[in-house]
Amino acid sequence: MKYATAPFKEPDPSKKKRKGDLWCPFCGEWRQFKANPYGSKSCPVCNISTMDYWVKTVNGLWEISLKPRGG
């Protein structure tokens, strides 16, 4: 089931993060996201992708590209 907004926007401090885990805002757990055929990774439980807005936001995955000013 997918939600319009993520129910778990903040990682639970009582749950332990292991190296390489990402917080799944839809499961509310630290998960080892697995590679999918679309070139990104997804949660093995709910299949939400790292391309999702909430997954990127809670895990700080946004890539900021700056364009140089002028010519």
C-alpha positions as CSV (number, residue, x, y, z in Angstrom):
1,M,0.0,0.0,0.0
2,K,1.3,3.4,-0.9
3,Y,0.5,6.6,1.0
4,A,0.2,10.2,-0.1
5,T,2.6,11.2,2.7
6,A,5.0,9.1,4.6
7,P,3.7,8.1,8.0
8,F,7.2,7.8,9.6
9,K,9.0,11.0,8.6
10,E,11.6,10.8,11.4
11,P,13.8,7.7,12.1
12,D,12.9,6.1,15.4
13,P,15.8,6.7,17.8
14,S,15.2,3.4,19.6
15,K,15.8,1.4,16.3
16,K,19.4,0.7,15.4
17,K,20.8,1.6,12.1
18,R,23.4,-0.7,10.5
19,K,25.9,0.4,7.9
20,G,24.4,0.8,4.5
21,D,20.8,0.9,5.8
22,L,18.3,3.6,4.7
23,W,15.2,4.6,6.7
24,C,12.0,3.5,5.0
25,P,9.4,6.1,5.8
26,F,6.6,3.8,4.8
27,C,7.7,0.7,6.8
28,G,9.1,2.8,9.7
29,E,12.2,0.6,9.8
30,W,15.9,0.8,8.8
31,R,16.2,-1.4,5.7
32,Q,18.9,-2.6,3.4
33,F,17.6,-1.3,0.1
34,K,18.2,-3.7,-2.8
35,A,19.0,-2.9,-6.5
36,N,16.0,-3.0,-8.8
37,P,15.9,-3.3,-12.6
38,Y,15.2,0.5,-13.0
39,G,18.7,1.6,-11.9
40,S,17.8,2.6,-8.3
41,K,17.3,0.7,-5.1
42,S,14.1,-0.3,-3.3
43,C,12.9,-1.4,0.0
44,P,12.6,-5.3,0.1
45,V,9.4,-5.1,2.2
46,C,7.2,-2.4,0.6
47,N,9.2,-1.9,-2.7
48,I,9.3,1.9,-2.4
49,S,12.2,3.2,-4.5
50,T,15.0,5.6,-3.6
51,M,13.5,7.8,-6.3
52,D,10.5,8.5,-4.0
53,Y,10.3,12.0,-2.5
54,W,10.0,10.9,1.1
55,V,12.8,8.3,0.9
56,K,15.1,11.0,-0.5
57,T,14.1,13.6,2.0
58,V,14.4,11.5,5.2
59,N,17.7,10.0,4.1
60,G,19.3,13.2,2.6
61,L,19.7,11.6,-0.8
62,W,19.0,14.8,-2.9
63,E,21.7,15.6,-5.4
64,I,22.1,19.3,-5.7
65,S,23.5,20.3,-9.0
66,L,24.7,23.9,-9.3
67,K,24.9,25.6,-12.6
68,P,27.7,28.2,-13.0
69,R,26.5,31.7,-13.4
70,G,27.5,33.8,-16.4
71,G,29.2,32.6,-19.5
